[in-house]
Amino acid sequence: MTMAAALDLPVIDLFGLMPDGAPVERIRLRGADGFEVSVLTLGAIIQALHVPDRRGETADIVLGHDTLEPYLRHRRYFGAAVGRYANRIRGGTFSLDRRDCRVPANDGLNALHGGPDGFDRRLWKIEATEGGATPSVTLGLASPDGDQGFPGELRAQITYRVSGTELSIAFAATTTQPTVVNLTHHGFFNLAGIERSSDVLDHVLTLDAEAYLPVDATAIPLGGPAAVAGTPFDFRTPVAIGARIREGHEQVRLGRGYDHNYCLPGGPSATPRRAARVEHPGSGRVMELLTDQPGLQFYSGNFLDGTAEGKFGRLYRQSDAFCLEPQAWPDSPNRPDFPSARLDPGETYRHLSLYRFSTL
């Protein structure tokens, strides 16, 4: 191996130890112009993401922690992979082939992000790494039959890959029994850089969707898709996140801001297509999100309440970050009119999302 090739390999170090002494590793993947992502084996968490601005200066743009202990103490999903079922399942129950399945409720009466012990709490295993111009790491996790009430043994993989200033996240999963699967990345982004920034209300957002799902007081979809036209949910043309977040719309009130699924046109797609674009005028950073998923959950950080101390010793407060979570529609297992999240033996669940960074 040449010295140049060695320098292109992912860098792996020890991030901390679990209570049982198991090591939590951190893998760093480096791209162009200082672009770098740090991934933990705990929860397949993206712990840091350094992105250059228009002056070429890099900054970490994702919420998280500098050490392991806060990730273990509080479940906040910062940068985590969530599953088996991202978002909510009404009442934590669904029926599959006349079998009643019960996922323990952990969000009022509902199951959220896979139940109380979801994939974000698990220790994933490094299965492969690659160096070169597009370094990557593949993490794997085995979830036994009946895990959190979900049927079938599920084997899941996530591959993080860096190419220049693009991050791709590819999920795959197989099952031994019919089941439901909905995996996503739960990154909390602030394109200004989290060390010195305040909120994200000045970020300019475009969402390529004509409809969203209104929800009830427990964040479960009320009915079918509703048109965004004429509402604060219309981001088809660029609008600042904070421009209409205080309008007296019932759905904004229920979510304390935005926390809704956008219905991407055409449903699941064979290849990723653009779903969102976010610009930060001050730094010039731009993030475009492409995905093959049918939905995109937009969350404006409404429940960050100043109790979480993150990196650089900063307290995270309301709207300090936004989330764009590509996924199946919430409560799909109970909604035959929604795109299906079913996975059968012999099939492979796949989900590919691309995060492309540039500058204005």
Summary of the structure (lengths in Angstrom):
residues: 360
radius of gyration: 19.4
end to end distance: 38.8
largest distance: 62.2
contacts: 1268
relative contact order: 0.17
helix: 9%
strand: 42%
